[in-house]
Amino acid sequence: MFFWNKAKNTEPVEVTPAERMILYHYNGCFYCKMVRRAVDRLGIEIEYRNILEDPSYRQELYEARGRSTVPVLRGLSKDNDWWMPESRDIVRYLESEFG
C-alpha cells in the first residue's frame, strides 16, 4: 500500500508491516474518533498519543511532518518508520491489514 505524504509534498510512501503503531490524536476530534472506533472494532493493539494532554507529542508530530494536524498513524519497525495522515486512509489501511 502507498499513500501521499501531503505535508511534505513528497513521493508516495510505501507502508510496510509495522511492529508497533502509534496514533496521534486528541479526544474532541471527530476524525480521530472515527479512527479510534476502527481500532476498537478490529481489536488492534496500538499506542495512543494525545497531543493536547502531552505537548511533547504535538512537537514530535510537528517535527516529523511539518504540521500538527491529527489523526496521524505512525508505523514503526526495524527497517521502516512511516507516518500516515488522513482518517479515511488510516481506517482503510487498518481494515485491509487487520479486518
Rosetta blueprint (number, residue, H / E / L):
1 M L
2 F E
3 F E
4 W L
5 N L
6 K L
7 A L
8 K L
9 N L
10 T L
11 E L
12 P L
13 V E
14 E E
15 V L
16 T L
17 P L
18 A L
19 E L
20 R E
21 M E
22 I E
23 L E
24 Y E
25 H E
26 Y L
27 N L
28 G L
29 C L
30 F H
31 Y H
32 C H
33 K H
34 M H
35 V H
36 R H
37 R H
38 A H
39 V H
40 D H
41 R H
42 L H
43 G L
44 I L
45 E L
46 I L
47 E E
48 Y E
49 R E
50 N E
51 I L
52 L L
53 E L
54 D L
55 P H
56 S H
57 Y H
58 R H
59 Q H
60 E H
61 L H
62 Y H
63 E H
64 A H
65 R H
66 G L
67 R L
68 S L
69 T L
70 V L
71 P L
72 V E
73 L E
74 R E
75 G E
76 L E
77 S L
78 K L
79 D L
80 N L
81 D E
82 W E
83 W E
84 M E
85 P E
86 E L
87 S H
88 R H
89 D H
90 I H
91 V H
92 R H
93 Y H
94 L H
95 E H
96 S H
97 E H
98 F H
99 G L
